[in-house]
Amino acid sequence: MFEKLCRWLKGDFACKKCGARYRLMSFGYGEVICPSCYEGEKKFVFLDRGFWLNRITSLMIRESVSEQREEDVPEIIDYVEKHPELQVLG
């Protein structure tokens, strides 16, 4: 338990693809996809759901809410097109 708490406090993560260790400026531990291995994935931080503080962290950052279903995408695009003030300028 103490080891998991220490990892959570340090923000200790390992790359899913190459195994390199990273420390994020966040609480939690689990896996990430590092900048060297990143290939355009939408999600690149994966909290270990087996530790209760990670589950609380996940709820706080609303990880599950931020994931959109594919069938919602056309509706979102239509809404943004009808409201130009919401569009992000590049």
N, C-alpha and C positions, 0 to 999 in steps of 0.2 A: 504494500500500500504506500509506504514512504517513497519507494522508487518511482511509482507512477505519479505521485504528487510532485516530486522533484522534476520529472520530465515535463509535466503539465506546466509548472511554473516557468521552466526554461523555454518553452515553445519548441520542443525537440521533435524534428520531423526527418524522415528518410525518403529519398527519391524512390518512387515505385519502379522506375526503369533501371537506373544505374546504381542505386543504393547509397549515393552520396548523402552525408548528414547535413542538415540545415537547421538553423534556429530562426524561427519567425518572430517578428516583434508582436507576438500575440500569445495568449495563454493557450495551451492545448498540446497534444502530441498525436502523431499518426504518420501519414504519408503525404508526399507532395509530388508533383512533376516538376523537376528542376528546370531552370532556363535552358540548359544544354539539351535536355530531352523533350522540351515542350514542342508539340506539333499542332497547335491550334485547338487543343481541347478546351471546352467551355469550363469545366471544373478541374482545378489543379491542386486543391488542398482537400485532404480526406482525413477528418478527425477519426480517431479510434473510438467507435461507439461503445466499446466495452467498459469505458471508465466514466463514472457518473459526472464528473466535472466537464468532460468533453461534451456530454449530452446537454448539459446546462449551457455551455458555451455555444453549442450549435443552435439551441433555442434562442439565445440572446442575439445572435447574428442573423437569425431567421433563415438559416441555410435551406430548410425545406420549403419555405415560402418563396424564396427567390428563384427556385427552379420552375420554369414554365413548361407546360405541356405543349407539344408540337401543334395540336389543333387550336391552341389559343393564339399562335403567332399571327395568322392572317387578320384576326380581329384586332390585335394590338397594332399592327401595321396600318390598318384602315383608320383606327382611332387617331394615331399620330399624324397621318396624312391629312385628316380633317381638322387638326389642331396644330397649325405650323409653329405656334409658340412653344410647343413641347419638343421640337426637333433640335438635336444637338448640332451646333455648327462645327465643322471640322477644321 
